[in-house]
Amino acid sequence: MASSRLLHLLALFIGAELVSARHSDPHIEHALKKRATTLIPDTVFSSQDELEEYFDYNYPWGDTHNGAALMSSAQVTIIDDAYLQLEAVYTGTQADNSALSYNSGTIYAKQYFTVEANGGLDFQANFVAPVAEGCWPAFWLDGVNSWPPEIDLAEWKGDGKISFNTFNTSSIVAAQDYTYSTPTTAWHTILVELRPESDDSTLKADFYINGDLMTTQYGAEMVGQPFYMIIDYQMLGSSGTSGPTENTYFDVQYLSVTSYNP
Ligand SMILES: *[C@@H]1O[C@H](CO)[C@@H](O)[C@H](O)[C@H]1NC(C)=O
């Protein structure tokens, strides 16, 4: 009797330890949440003016990146004063660059994002994202000073799945894919919580879909590093060699970025 009770208590204790090891420490989280600061408000896609207050068009380095889409502001629209829409249009092989066969849209945040020691950042948004072959929408963080680091907060690579990835080097990558149901008929909420580990160097990333913790990844030497935040609707590249000839859309709603940095 006594020993089974002891075993039961031991099981509870081990269970509690496992839970606290896998989730953020509630006491630390409670303290962090008290100093929440909004870096990008969830009204950012309520008008073109709001969008342009926080974002620039194309990539930090130009209008192409590893795929077949030429990016321009013409493909970026705010719909119903409520959400961002990036539209990919098939053009056939483009005269100026034979690697390109789509026009599409990309935006990147004007500010950089850095997780500081004893701090943290939360990135959240709702997405309608095409997952057909050739469609490569993504919401990602890219090192300002070098590549890698990279954290793919959400990436869809034309295979019906969503990918979460953290790059320590170009070949050492934590990568997890999940089936992405009803991609174009329902909004799905993605939340990624970035927190520093106690070594003040390793970054911990918790990835959630619709409130469910899907995976936790760790990035080396990412605390204190500035990141670009990019939302792009690239085509072909990592998502396959043939894509849609009809127009397709990547929609983003209620994007917000919250800082808990000291
Ligand atoms: C990346 O580095 C972190 C910190 O050292 C480590 O915890 C993680 O396992 C590494 N990722 C991979 C895929 O090896």
The ligand as a Tripos MOL2 file, in Angstrom:
@<TRIPOS>MOLECULE
LIG
   14    14     1     0     0
SMALL
NO_CHARGES

@<TRIPOS>ATOM
      1 C1         21.5360   23.4310  -33.0990 C.3       1 LIG1
      2 O1         22.2650   23.9030  -32.0050 O.3       1 LIG1
      3 C2         21.5700   23.8020  -30.7510 C.3       1 LIG1
      4 C3         22.4430   24.4770  -29.6910 C.3       1 LIG1
      5 O2         23.6890   23.8820  -29.6110 O.3       1 LIG1
      6 C4         21.2940   22.3450  -30.4540 C.3       1 LIG1
      7 O3         20.5780   22.2250  -29.2430 O.3       1 LIG1
      8 C5         20.4850   21.7480  -31.5870 C.3       1 LIG1
      9 O4         20.2850   20.3780  -31.3670 O.3       1 LIG1
     10 C6         21.2110   21.9600  -32.9220 C.3       1 LIG1
     11 N1         20.3610   21.5010  -34.0180 N.am      1 LIG1
     12 C7         20.6330   20.4120  -34.7240 C.2       1 LIG1
     13 C8         19.6710   20.0860  -35.8350 C.3       1 LIG1
     14 O5         21.5870   19.6890  -34.5090 O.2       1 LIG1
@<TRIPOS>BOND
     1     1     2 1
     2     1    10 1
     3     2     3 1
     4     3     4 1
     5     3     6 1
     6     4     5 1
     7     6     7 1
     8     6     8 1
     9     8     9 1
    10     8    10 1
    11    10    11 1
    12    11    12 1
    13    12    13 1
    14    12    14 2
@<TRIPOS>SUBSTRUCTURE
     1 LIG1         1 GROUP 0 **** ****
